[in-house]
């Protein structure tokens, strides 16, 4: 089941990936580009 491997579901990104990117030096603008601007451009 999903909960065994990823209990956070879609929140995995905000709980784990984004903090790790920040730890690695990603700026707030980088995060904005990844989470908002790129999807908007792709789906827009």
C-alpha positions in Angstrom: 0.0 0.0 0.0 1.0 3.6 -0.5 1.1 4.3 3.2 3.8 1.7 3.7 6.2 3.5 1.3 5.0 7.0 1.4 2.7 7.8 4.3 2.9 11.6 3.4 1.3 11.1 0.0 1.3 14.4 -1.9 2.7 16.2 1.1 6.0 14.4 0.6 7.1 17.2 -1.6 6.5 20.0 0.9 7.6 18.0 3.9 10.7 16.4 2.5 11.8 17.6 -0.9 11.5 21.3 -0.5 13.3 21.5 2.8 16.1 19.3 1.3 16.4 21.6 -1.7 16.7 24.6 0.7 19.4 22.8 2.7 21.2 22.3 -0.6 21.1 26.0 -1.3 18.0 26.5 -3.5 16.7 30.0 -3.2 13.0 30.9 -2.6 12.9 32.0 -6.3 14.2 28.5 -7.3 11.4 27.0 -5.3 8.9 29.4 -6.8 10.1 28.4 -10.3 9.8 24.7 -9.5 6.5 24.7 -7.7 4.5 27.5 -9.5 6.1 29.1 -12.6 7.2 25.9 -14.5 3.9 24.1 -14.0 1.9 27.2 -14.9 3.9 27.5 -18.1 3.6 23.8 -18.9 -0.1 23.6 -18.3 -0.9 27.2 -19.4 
